[in-house]
Amino acid sequence: MIDEELKNLLDAMRQENAAAQTDTRRHFDVANEAMRHEIRLVAETVAQGNEKLDREATGIRDEVRRGFAETQAMIKFSHDELHRRVRALEETQRTVDQTLADLQARVERLEDSTH
């Protein structure tokens, strides 16, 4: 009878173990599926974050390029204006130099005629 009781006890333990294994497997599969769902959500969130960063980076690059182009245009305008003003001053200086040379020549002629 001990052998029969032991056999029944072992059978009961095997059935209980098999049931526990089946239950554990089912819980593992449910937990695994939940984890996969969470991982998908994290991956989607990361992808959205990357897209947002890409849009921001593109916007910043465009803004920097526009600012650079505007700065270049202002520098060119300022350079052209400065160049125009320098030319005007040089022309004025040539006129003043010519007038001064003419006046000196006239003064010399007047001095020569009075001596």
N, CA, C and O atoms as a printed pandas DataFrame, in Angstrom:
     atom_number atom_name residue_name chain_id  residue_number  x_coord  y_coord  z_coord
0              1         N          MET        A               1    0.794   -1.185    0.000
1              2        CA          MET        A               1    0.000    0.000    0.000
2              3         C          MET        A               1    0.856    1.277    0.000
3              4         O          MET        A               1    0.452    2.301   -0.551
4              5         N          ILE        A               2    1.974    1.209    0.587
5              6        CA          ILE        A               2    2.861    2.362    0.594
6              7         C          ILE        A               2    3.297    2.669   -0.833
7              8         O          ILE        A               2    3.393    3.832   -1.225
8              9         N          ASP        A               3    3.557    1.621   -1.602
9             10        CA          ASP        A               3    3.944    1.850   -2.991
10            11         C          ASP        A               3    2.801    2.514   -3.765
11            12         O          ASP        A               3    3.021    3.415   -4.574
12            13         N          GLU        A               4    1.612    2.061   -3.506
13            14        CA          GLU        A               4    0.444    2.642   -4.181
14            15         C          GLU        A               4    0.242    4.086   -3.735
15            16         O          GLU        A               4   -0.045    4.951   -4.563
16            17         N          GLU        A               5    0.384    4.353   -2.464
17            18        CA          GLU        A               5    0.233    5.725   -1.949
18            19         C          GLU        A               5    1.333    6.617   -2.516
19            20         O          GLU        A               5    1.083    7.758   -2.906
20            21         N          LEU        A               6    2.534    6.093   -2.557
21            22        CA          LEU        A               6    3.657    6.850   -3.099
22            23         C          LEU        A               6    3.436    7.130   -4.580
23            24         O          LEU        A               6    3.704    8.232   -5.060
24            25         N          LYS        A               7    2.951    6.135   -5.291
25            26        CA          LYS        A               7    2.666    6.322   -6.719
26            27         C          LYS        A               7    1.577    7.376   -6.904
27            28         O          LYS        A               7    1.698    8.248   -7.765
28            29         N          ASN        A               8    0.513    7.300   -6.099
29            30        CA          ASN        A               8   -0.558    8.298   -6.195
30            31         C          ASN        A               8   -0.040    9.690   -5.841
31            32         O          ASN        A               8   -0.397   10.682   -6.477
32            33         N          LEU        A               9    0.796    9.741   -4.832
33            34        CA          LEU        A               9    1.376   11.021   -4.424
34            35         C          LEU        A               9    2.248   11.583   -5.538
35            36         O          LEU        A               9    2.194   12.777   -5.832
36            37         N          LEU        A              10    3.057   10.717   -6.163
37            38        CA          LEU        A              10    3.905   11.176   -7.273
38            39         C          LEU        A              10    3.062   11.607   -8.466
39            40         O          LEU        A              10    3.366   12.601   -9.125
40            41         N          ASP        A              11    1.997   10.851   -8.740
41            42        CA          ASP        A              11    1.109   11.239   -9.842
42            43         C          ASP        A              11    0.453   12.583   -9.552
43            44         O          ASP        A              11    0.354   13.446  -10.424
44            45         N          ALA        A              12    0.010   12.741   -8.313
45            46        CA          ALA        A              12   -0.615   14.013   -7.928
46            47         C          ALA        A              12    0.392   15.150   -8.053
47            48         O          ALA        A              12    0.044   16.235   -8.519
48            49         N          MET        A              13    1.641   14.911   -7.639
49            50        CA          MET        A              13    2.689   15.942   -7.735
50            51         C          MET        A              13    2.988   16.262   -9.203
51            52         O          MET        A              13    3.202   17.417   -9.571
52            53         N          ARG        A              14    2.998   15.201  -10.039
53            54        CA          ARG        A              14    3.257   15.432  -11.475
54            55         C          ARG        A              14    2.136   16.266  -12.092
55            56         O          ARG        A              14    2.378   17.190  -12.869
56            57         N          GLN        A              15    0.910   15.916  -11.725
57            58        CA          GLN        A              15   -0.227   16.676  -12.259
58            59         C          GLN        A              15   -0.178   18.124  -11.762
59            60         O          GLN        A              15   -0.419   19.069  -12.514
60            61         N          GLU        A              16    0.136   18.263  -10.491
61            62        CA          GLU        A              16    0.242   19.619   -9.930
62            63         C          GLU        A              16    1.384   20.382  -10.581
63            64         O          GLU        A              16    1.254   21.571  -10.874
64            65         N          ASN        A              17    2.495   19.707  -10.805
65            66        CA          ASN        A              17    3.657   20.327  -11.464
66            67         C          ASN        A              17    3.309   20.698  -12.893
67            68         O          ASN        A              17    3.654   21.789  -13.347
68            69         N          ALA        A              18    2.628   19.806  -13.617
69            70        CA          ALA        A              18    2.238   20.082  -15.000
70            71         C          ALA        A              18    1.278   21.266  -15.040
71            72         O          ALA        A              18    1.390   22.136  -15.904
72            73         N          ALA        A              19    0.326   21.294  -14.094
73            74        CA          ALA        A              19   -0.625   22.412  -14.042
74            75         C          ALA        A              19    0.113   23.717  -13.724
75            76         O          ALA        A              19   -0.161   24.760  -14.319
76            77         N          ALA        A              20    1.044   23.639  -12.787
77            78        CA          ALA        A              20    1.821   24.837  -12.426
78            79         C          ALA        A              20    2.665   25.290  -13.617
79            80         O          ALA        A              20    2.791   26.487  -13.877
80            81         N          GLN        A              21    3.241   24.326  -14.338
81            82        CA          GLN        A              21    4.050   24.656  -15.509
82            83         C          GLN        A              21    3.180   25.311  -16.576
83            84         O          GLN        A              21    3.582   26.307  -17.177
84            85         N          THR        A              22    2.012   24.768  -16.812
85            86        CA          THR        A              22    1.081   25.345  -17.796
86            87         C          THR        A              22    0.666   26.750  -17.359
87            88         O          THR        A              22    0.629   27.673  -18.173
88            89         N          ASP        A              23    0.356   26.908  -16.076
89            90        CA          ASP        A              23   -0.044   28.207  -15.545
90            91         C          ASP        A              23    1.108   29.213  -15.643
91            92         O          ASP        A              23    0.913   30.367  -16.025
92            93         N          THR        A              24    2.311   28.750  -15.290
93            94        CA          THR        A              24    3.498   29.620  -15.373
94            95         C          THR        A              24    3.752   30.028  -16.820
95            96         O          THR        A              24    4.066   31.185  -17.100
96            97         N          ARG        A              25    3.617   29.082  -17.728
97            98        CA          ARG        A              25    3.832   29.373  -19.151
98            99         C          ARG        A              25    2.816   30.405  -19.644
99           100         O          ARG        A              25    3.174   31.332  -20.371
100          101         N          ARG        A              26    1.541   30.243  -19.247
101          102        CA          ARG        A              26    0.501   31.191  -19.645
102          103         C          ARG        A              26    0.811   32.581  -19.087
103          104         O          ARG        A              26    0.693   33.571  -19.810
104          105         N          HIS        A              27    1.205   32.672  -17.814
105          106        CA          HIS        A              27    1.558   33.963  -17.214
106          107         C          HIS        A              27    2.779   34.584  -17.914
107          108         O          HIS        A              27    2.833   35.791  -18.149
108          109         N          PHE        A              28    3.752   33.726  -18.238
109          110        CA          PHE        A              28    4.942   34.207  -18.947
110          111         C          PHE        A              28    4.563   34.765  -20.310
111          112         O          PHE        A              28    5.040   35.832  -20.698
112          113         N          ASP        A              29    3.699   34.046  -21.048
113          114        CA          ASP        A              29    3.278   34.509  -22.374
114          115         C          ASP        A              29    2.524   35.837  -22.280
115          116         O          ASP        A              29    2.734   36.729  -23.102
116          117         N          VAL        A              30    1.652   35.970  -21.286
117          118        CA          VAL        A              30    0.915   37.225  -21.091
118          119         C          VAL        A              30    1.890   38.357  -20.761
119          120         O          VAL        A              30    1.807   39.445  -21.330
120          121         N          ALA        A              31    2.809   38.090  -19.841
121          122        CA          ALA        A              31    3.795   39.111  -19.457
122          123         C          ALA        A              31    4.681   39.465  -20.648
123          124         O          ALA        A              31    5.013   40.632  -20.859
124          125         N          ASN        A              32    5.061   38.451  -21.424
125          126        CA          ASN        A              32    5.895   38.671  -22.606
126          127         C          ASN        A              32    5.166   39.552  -23.621
127          128         O          ASN        A              32    5.763   40.467  -24.186
128          129         N          GLU        A              33    3.908   39.288  -23.850
129          130        CA          GLU        A              33    3.127   40.100  -24.790
130          131         C          GLU        A              33    2.989   41.533  -24.284
131          132         O          GLU        A              33    3.103   42.484  -25.058
132          133         N          ALA        A              34    2.743   41.683  -22.991
133          134        CA          ALA        A              34    2.648   43.029  -22.413
134          135         C          ALA        A              34    3.972   43.771  -22.577
135          136         O          ALA        A              34    3.988   44.962  -22.887
136          137         N          MET        A              35    5.080   43.063  -22.368
137          138        CA          MET        A              35    6.409   43.675  -22.513
138          139         C          MET        A              35    6.641   44.092  -23.963
139          140         O          MET        A              35    7.177   45.170  -24.222
140          141         N          ARG        A              36    6.242   43.247  -24.902
141          142        CA          ARG        A              36    6.390   43.596  -26.322
142          143         C          ARG        A              36    5.576   44.847  -26.651
143          144         O          ARG        A              36    6.029   45.718  -27.393
144          145         N          HIS        A              37    4.388   44.922  -26.098
145          146        CA          HIS        A              37    3.552   46.100  -26.318
146          147         C          HIS        A              37    4.246   47.355  -25.772
147          148         O          HIS        A              37    4.277   48.390  -26.437
148          149         N          GLU        A              38    4.793   47.256  -24.574
149          150        CA          GLU        A              38    5.492   48.393  -23.965
150          151         C          GLU        A              38    6.714   48.784  -24.796
151          152         O          GLU        A              38    6.996   49.968  -24.984
152          153         N          ILE        A              39    7.429   47.786  -25.286
153          154        CA          ILE        A              39    8.619   48.062  -26.115
154          155         C          ILE        A              39    8.205   48.774  -27.396
155          156         O          ILE        A              39    8.882   49.707  -27.828
156          157         N          ARG        A              40    7.093   48.346  -28.015
157          158        CA          ARG        A              40    6.594   49.024  -29.220
158          159         C          ARG        A              40    6.256   50.482  -28.915
159          160         O          ARG        A              40    6.569   51.383  -29.693
160          161         N          LEU        A              41    5.608   50.695  -27.761
161          162        CA          LEU        A              41    5.267   52.071  -27.379
162          163         C          LEU        A              41    6.520   52.927  -27.200
163          164         O          LEU        A              41    6.565   54.074  -27.644
164          165         N          VAL        A              42    7.534   52.363  -26.546
165          166        CA          VAL        A              42    8.788   53.095  -26.356
166          167         C          VAL        A              42    9.437   53.379  -27.709
167          168         O          VAL        A              42    9.929   54.483  -27.942
168          169         N          ALA        A              43    9.440   52.392  -28.596
169          170        CA          ALA        A              43   10.037   52.579  -29.925
170          171         C          ALA        A              43    9.297   53.669  -30.697
171          172         O          ALA        A              43    9.931   54.494  -31.356
172          173         N          GLU        A              44    7.973   53.683  -30.625
173          174        CA          GLU        A              44    7.194   54.721  -31.302
174          175         C          GLU        A              44    7.493   56.094  -30.716
175          176         O          GLU        A              44    7.623   57.074  -31.451
176          177         N          THR        A              45    7.600   56.164  -29.398
177          178        CA          THR        A              45    7.898   57.438  -28.742
178          179         C          THR        A              45    9.278   57.950  -29.153
179          180         O          THR        A              45    9.451   59.138  -29.425
180          181         N          VAL        A              46   10.247   57.053  -29.194
181          182        CA          VAL        A              46   11.599   57.433  -29.621
182          183         C          VAL        A              46   11.572   57.911  -31.071
183          184         O          VAL        A              46   12.206   58.912  -31.405
184          185         N          ALA        A              47   10.843   57.202  -31.933
185          186        CA          ALA        A              47   10.755   57.598  -33.347
186          187         C          ALA        A              47   10.118   58.977  -33.476
187          188         O          ALA        A              47   10.576   59.803  -34.266
188          189         N          GLN        A              48    9.060   59.229  -32.702
189          190        CA          GLN        A              48    8.419   60.552  -32.736
190          191         C          GLN        A              48    9.375   61.624  -32.240
191          192         O          GLN        A              48    9.436   62.721  -32.797
192          193         N          GLY        A              49   10.125   61.300  -31.184
193          194        CA          GLY        A              49   11.120   62.252  -30.677
194          195         C          GLY        A              49   12.179   62.556  -31.715
195          196         O          GLY        A              49   12.581   63.708  -31.884
196          197         N          ASN        A              50   12.638   61.514  -32.418
197          198        CA          ASN        A              50   13.636   61.712  -33.474
198          199         C          ASN        A              50   13.083   62.584  -34.596
199          200         O          ASN        A              50   13.774   63.465  -35.108
200          201         N          GLU        A              51   11.830   62.330  -34.973
201          202        CA          GLU        A              51   11.220   63.140  -36.030
202          203         C          GLU        A              51   11.117   64.595  -35.595
203          204         O          GLU        A              51   11.389   65.503  -36.381
204          205         N          LYS        A              52   10.729   64.816  -34.353
205          206        CA          LYS        A              52   10.619   66.188  -33.848
206          207         C          LYS        A              52   11.990   66.858  -33.836
207          208         O          LYS        A              52   12.122   68.014  -34.237
208          209         N          LEU        A              53   13.016   66.131  -33.375
209          210        CA          LEU        A              53   14.368   66.690  -33.379
210          211         C          LEU        A              53   14.832   66.992  -34.802
211          212         O          LEU        A              53   15.467   68.018  -35.044
212          213         N          ASP        A              54   14.520   66.107  -35.737
213          214        CA          ASP        A              54   14.896   66.351  -37.134
214          215         C          ASP        A              54   14.222   67.617  -37.659
215          216         O          ASP        A              54   14.853   68.431  -38.334
216          217         N          ARG        A              55   12.921   67.779  -37.341
217          218        CA          ARG        A              55   12.218   68.991  -37.787
218          219         C          ARG        A              55   12.839   70.233  -37.154
219          220         O          ARG        A              55   13.038   71.242  -37.831
220          221         N          GLU        A              56   13.144   70.164  -35.873
221          222        CA          GLU        A              56   13.753   71.300  -35.182
222          223         C          GLU        A              56   15.118   71.619  -35.783
223          224         O          GLU        A              56   15.440   72.782  -36.028
224          225         N          ALA        A              57   15.912   70.588  -36.016
225          226        CA          ALA        A              57   17.245   70.791  -36.589
226          227         C          ALA        A              57   17.140   71.416  -37.973
227          228         O          ALA        A              57   17.909   72.313  -38.317
228          229         N          THR        A              58   16.182   70.937  -38.768
229          230        CA          THR        A              58   15.979   71.504  -40.102
230          231         C          THR        A              58   15.570   72.972  -39.991
231          232         O          THR        A              58   16.071   73.820  -40.730
232          233         N          GLY        A              59   14.660   73.264  -39.065
233          234        CA          GLY        A              59   14.223   74.650  -38.857
234          235         C          GLY        A              59   15.380   75.538  -38.429
235          236         O          GLY        A              59   15.520   76.661  -38.913
236          237         N          ILE        A              60   16.211   75.033  -37.519
237          238        CA          ILE        A              60   17.358   75.816  -37.045
238          239         C          ILE        A              60   18.342   76.051  -38.186
239          240         O          ILE        A              60   18.849   77.159  -38.361
240          241         N          ARG        A              61   18.612   74.984  -38.971
241          242        CA          ARG        A              61   19.528   75.149  -40.109
242          243         C          ARG        A              61   18.999   76.195  -41.084
243          244         O          ARG        A              61   19.754   77.045  -41.556
244          245         N          ASP        A              62   17.698   76.133  -41.386
245          246        CA          ASP        A              62   17.106   77.105  -42.309
246          247         C          ASP        A              62   17.226   78.517  -41.752
247          248         O          ASP        A              62   17.556   79.456  -42.477
248          249         N          GLU        A              63   16.958   78.658  -40.467
249          250        CA          GLU        A              63   17.036   79.977  -39.830
250          251         C          GLU        A              63   18.469   80.511  -39.860
251          252         O          GLU        A              63   18.686   81.695  -40.121
252          253         N          VAL        A              64   19.438   79.646  -39.595
253          254        CA          VAL        A              64   20.846   80.062  -39.637
254          255         C          VAL        A              64   21.227   80.455  -41.057
255          256         O          VAL        A              64   21.909   81.459  -41.263
256          257         N          ARG        A              65   20.789   79.665  -42.041
257          258        CA          ARG        A              65   21.112   79.992  -43.437
258          259         C          ARG        A              65   20.504   81.332  -43.851
259          260         O          ARG        A              65   21.150   82.144  -44.512
260          261         N          ARG        A              66   19.231   81.551  -43.442
261          262        CA          ARG        A              66   18.596   82.840  -43.759
262          263         C          ARG        A              66   19.342   83.985  -43.092
263          264         O          ARG        A              66   19.606   85.014  -43.713
264          265         N          GLY        A              67   19.678   83.798  -41.826
265          266        CA          GLY        A              67   20.411   84.835  -41.100
266          267         C          GLY        A              67   21.763   85.106  -41.738
267          268         O          GLY        A              67   22.188   86.256  -41.849
268          269         N          PHE        A              68   22.438   84.036  -42.157
269          270        CA          PHE        A              68   23.731   84.194  -42.804
270          271         C          PHE        A              68   23.581   84.944  -44.124
271          272         O          PHE        A              68   24.365   85.843  -44.430
272          273         N          ALA        A              69   22.572   84.569  -44.900
273          274        CA          ALA        A              69   22.341   85.246  -46.184
274          275         C          ALA        A              69   22.004   86.718  -45.962
275          276         O          ALA        A              69   22.479   87.585  -46.696
276          277         N          GLU        A              70   21.180   86.999  -44.946
277          278        CA          GLU        A              70   20.837   88.389  -44.648
278          279         C          GLU        A              70   22.079   89.167  -44.207
279          280         O          GLU        A              70   22.277   90.315  -44.606
280          281         N          THR        A              71   22.904   88.534  -43.386
281          282        CA          THR        A              71   24.127   89.196  -42.930
282          283         C          THR        A              71   25.059   89.464  -44.107
283          284         O          THR        A              71   25.649   90.540  -44.202
284          285         N          GLN        A              72   25.190   88.493  -45.000
285          286        CA          GLN        A              72   26.029   88.695  -46.185
286          287         C          GLN        A              72   25.482   89.843  -47.037
287          288         O          GLN        A              72   26.247   90.667  -47.537
288          289         N          ALA        A              73   24.174   89.894  -47.200
289          290        CA          ALA        A              73   23.575   90.964  -48.000
290          291         C          ALA        A              73   23.836   92.321  -47.350
291          292         O          ALA        A              73   24.156   93.290  -48.038
292          293         N          MET        A              74   23.697   92.391  -46.008
293          294        CA          MET        A              74   23.951   93.664  -45.323
294          295         C          MET        A              74   25.414   94.069  -45.452
295          296         O          MET        A              74   25.724   95.242  -45.658
296          297         N          ILE        A              75   26.311   93.094  -45.330
297          298        CA          ILE        A              75   27.735   93.401  -45.471
298          299         C          ILE        A              75   28.026   93.881  -46.881
299          300         O          ILE        A              75   28.761   94.853  -47.061
300          301         N          LYS        A              76   27.461   93.214  -47.891
301          302        CA          LYS        A              76   27.680   93.633  -49.281
302          303         C          LYS        A              76   27.140   95.048  -49.497
303          304         O          LYS        A              76   27.796   95.889  -50.111
304          305         N          PHE        A              77   25.929   95.294  -48.980
305          306        CA          PHE        A              77   25.351   96.629  -49.113
306          307         C          PHE        A              77   26.248   97.667  -48.441
307          308         O          PHE        A              77   26.534   98.715  -49.021
308          309         N          SER        A              78   26.691   97.374  -47.216
309          310        CA          SER        A              78   27.557   98.306  -46.489
310          311         C          SER        A              78   28.872   98.504  -47.227
311          312         O          SER        A              78   29.380   99.621  -47.323
312          313         N          HIS        A              79   29.418   97.409  -47.747
313          314        CA          HIS        A              79   30.678   97.511  -48.491
314          315         C          HIS        A              79   30.492   98.370  -49.735
315          316         O          HIS        A              79   31.309   99.244  -50.025
316          317         N          ASP        A              80   29.406   98.115  -50.469
317          318        CA          ASP        A              80   29.148   98.906  -51.671
318          319         C          ASP        A              80   28.967  100.380  -51.328
319          320         O          ASP        A              80   29.478  101.254  -52.028
320          321         N          GLU        A              81   28.228  100.656  -50.231
321          322        CA          GLU        A              81   28.012  102.042  -49.806
322          323         C          GLU        A              81   29.333  102.681  -49.385
323          324         O          GLU        A              81   29.611  103.828  -49.734
324          325         N          LEU        A              82   30.136  101.946  -48.645
325          326        CA          LEU        A              82   31.438  102.472  -48.225
326          327         C          LEU        A              82   32.328  102.717  -49.442
327          328         O          LEU        A              82   33.025  103.729  -49.512
328          329         N          HIS        A              83   32.303  101.799  -50.388
329          330        CA          HIS        A              83   33.094  101.959  -51.605
330          331         C          HIS        A              83   32.644  103.218  -52.376
331          332         O          HIS        A              83   33.471  103.979  -52.878
332          333         N          ARG        A              84   31.320  103.417  -52.456
333          334        CA          ARG        A              84   30.802  104.605  -53.132
334          335         C          ARG        A              84   31.270  105.871  -52.421
335          336         O          ARG        A              84   31.676  106.835  -53.071
336          337         N          ARG        A              85   31.215  105.872  -51.105
337          338        CA          ARG        A              85   31.619  107.064  -50.342
338          339         C          ARG        A              85   33.115  107.333  -50.486
339          340         O          ARG        A              85   33.527  108.487  -50.603
340          341         N          VAL        A              86   33.931  106.280  -50.478
341          342        CA          VAL        A              86   35.381  106.448  -50.644
342          343         C          VAL        A              86   35.675  107.004  -52.030
343          344         O          VAL        A              86   36.512  107.893  -52.184
344          345         N          ARG        A              87   34.986  106.478  -53.036
345          346        CA          ARG        A              87   35.192  107.003  -54.404
346          347         C          ARG        A              87   34.820  108.487  -54.481
347          348         O          ARG        A              87   35.518  109.284  -55.107
348          349         N          ALA        A              88   33.711  108.838  -53.834
349          350        CA          ALA        A              88   33.289  110.239  -53.826
350          351         C          ALA        A              88   34.337  111.103  -53.134
351          352         O          ALA        A              88   34.668  112.188  -53.611
352          353         N          LEU        A              89   34.858  110.617  -52.009
353          354        CA          LEU        A              89   35.908  111.364  -51.307
354          355         C          LEU        A              89   37.172  111.474  -52.150
355          356         O          LEU        A              89   37.810  112.526  -52.185
356          357         N          GLU        A              90   37.534  110.388  -52.829
357          358        CA          GLU        A              90   38.716  110.428  -53.694
358          359         C          GLU        A              90   38.510  111.419  -54.837
359          360         O          GLU        A              90   39.421  112.167  -55.193
360          361         N          GLU        A              91   37.313  111.418  -55.404
361          362        CA          GLU        A              91   37.015  112.361  -56.483
362          363         C          GLU        A              91   37.080  113.798  -55.965
363          364         O          GLU        A              91   37.629  114.685  -56.619
364          365         N          THR        A              92   36.508  114.008  -54.774
365          366        CA          THR        A              92   36.558  115.343  -54.163
366          367         C          THR        A              92   38.010  115.753  -53.916
367          368         O          THR        A              92   38.394  116.897  -54.159
368          369         N          GLN        A              93   38.812  114.797  -53.428
369          370        CA          GLN        A              93   40.222  115.095  -53.167
370          371         C          GLN        A              93   40.951  115.437  -54.455
371          372         O          GLN        A              93   41.780  116.346  -54.471
372          373         N          ARG        A              94   40.651  114.714  -55.544
373          374        CA          ARG        A              94   41.291  115.042  -56.834
374          375         C          ARG        A              94   40.893  116.447  -57.282
375          376         O          ARG        A              94   41.720  117.210  -57.780
376          377         N          THR        A              95   39.605  116.776  -57.094
377          378        CA          THR        A              95   39.128  118.113  -57.466
378          379         C          THR        A              95   39.822  119.173  -56.628
379          380         O          THR        A              95   40.255  120.200  -57.151
380          381         N          VAL        A              96   39.930  118.923  -55.317
381          382        CA          VAL        A              96   40.607  119.881  -54.425
382          383         C          VAL        A              96   42.067  120.005  -54.821
383          384         O          VAL        A              96   42.599  121.114  -54.885
384          385         N          ASP        A              97   42.725  118.876  -55.090
385          386        CA          ASP        A              97   44.139  118.921  -55.491
386          387         C          ASP        A              97   44.316  119.700  -56.791
387          388         O          ASP        A              97   45.253  120.486  -56.932
388          389         N          GLN        A              98   43.396  119.472  -57.746
389          390        CA          GLN        A              98   43.485  120.180  -59.026
390          391         C          GLN        A              98   43.251  121.678  -58.824
391          392         O          GLN        A              98   43.952  122.518  -59.388
392          393         N          THR        A              99   42.244  121.986  -58.003
393          394        CA          THR        A              99   41.955  123.411  -57.737
394          395         C          THR        A              99   43.141  124.070  -57.050
395          396         O          THR        A              99   43.514  125.193  -57.391
396          397         N          LEU        A             100   43.733  123.379  -56.085
397          398        CA          LEU        A             100   44.896  123.915  -55.389
398          399         C          LEU        A             100   46.060  124.106  -56.348
399          400         O          LEU        A             100   46.764  125.114  -56.282
400          401         N          ALA        A             101   46.266  123.135  -57.243
401          402        CA          ALA        A             101   47.344  123.257  -58.231
402          403         C          ALA        A             101   47.076  124.442  -59.156
403          404         O          ALA        A             101   47.994  125.184  -59.503
404          405         N          ASP        A             102   45.817  124.615  -59.552
405          406        CA          ASP        A             102   45.462  125.754  -60.412
406          407         C          ASP        A             102   45.700  127.073  -59.683
407          408         O          ASP        A             102   46.223  128.030  -60.254
408          409         N          LEU        A             103   45.306  127.102  -58.411
409          410        CA          LEU        A             103   45.512  128.331  -57.627
410          411         C          LEU        A             103   46.990  128.627  -57.451
411          412         O          LEU        A             103   47.402  129.784  -57.540
412          413         N          GLN        A             104   47.787  127.613  -57.206
413          414        CA          GLN        A             104   49.226  127.825  -57.058
414          415         C          GLN        A             104   49.823  128.337  -58.366
415          416         O          GLN        A             104   50.687  129.214  -58.365
416          417         N          ALA        A             105   49.362  127.791  -59.459
417          418        CA          ALA        A             105   49.881  128.234  -60.760
418          419         C          ALA        A             105   49.501  129.690  -60.998
419          420         O          ALA        A             105   50.307  130.473  -61.501
420          421         N          ARG        A             106   48.268  130.053  -60.636
421          422        CA          ARG        A             106   47.828  131.440  -60.806
422          423         C          ARG        A             106   48.627  132.384  -59.910
423          424         O          ARG        A             106   49.010  133.480  -60.319
424          425         N          VAL        A             107   48.871  131.926  -58.665
425          426        CA          VAL        A             107   49.650  132.760  -57.738
426          427         C          VAL        A             107   51.051  132.951  -58.296
427          428         O          VAL        A             107   51.581  134.061  -58.246
428          429         N          GLU        A             108   51.661  131.904  -58.824
429          430        CA          GLU        A             108   53.006  132.017  -59.386
430          431         C          GLU        A             108   53.028  132.963  -60.568
431          432         O          GLU        A             108   53.957  133.756  -60.716
432          433         N          ARG        A             109   51.998  132.884  -61.419
433          434        CA          ARG        A             109   51.937  133.771  -62.582
434          435         C          ARG        A             109   51.772  135.217  -62.124
435          436         O          ARG        A             109   52.386  136.130  -62.676
436          437         N          LEU        A             110   50.931  135.411  -61.101
437          438        CA          LEU        A             110   50.747  136.766  -60.580
438          439         C          LEU        A             110   52.041  137.288  -59.960
439          440         O          LEU        A             110   52.397  138.452  -60.146
440          441         N          GLU        A             111   52.734  136.439  -59.236
441          442        CA          GLU        A             111   53.991  136.877  -58.628
442          443         C          GLU        A             111   55.022  137.175  -59.696
443          444         O          GLU        A             111   55.789  138.132  -59.583
444          445         N          ASP        A             112   55.039  136.352  -60.733
445          446        CA          ASP        A             112   56.002  136.590  -61.813
446          447         C          ASP        A             112   55.670  137.891  -62.565
447          448         O          ASP        A             112   56.564  138.600  -63.028
448          449         N          SER        A             113   54.380  138.182  -62.673
449          450        CA          SER        A             113   54.016  139.391  -63.414
450          451         C          SER        A             113   54.258  140.645  -62.585
451          452         O          SER        A             113   54.415  141.724  -63.157
452          453         N          THR        A             114   54.294  140.546  -61.291
453          454        CA          THR        A             114   54.540  141.713  -60.437
454          455         C          THR        A             114   56.013  141.920  -60.198
455          456         O          THR        A             114   56.375  142.979  -59.686
456          457         N          HIS        A             115   56.822  141.071  -60.501
457          458        CA          HIS        A             115   58.274  141.248  -60.260
458          459         C          HIS        A             115   58.952  141.787  -61.434
459          460         O          HIS        A             115   60.164  141.997  -61.405
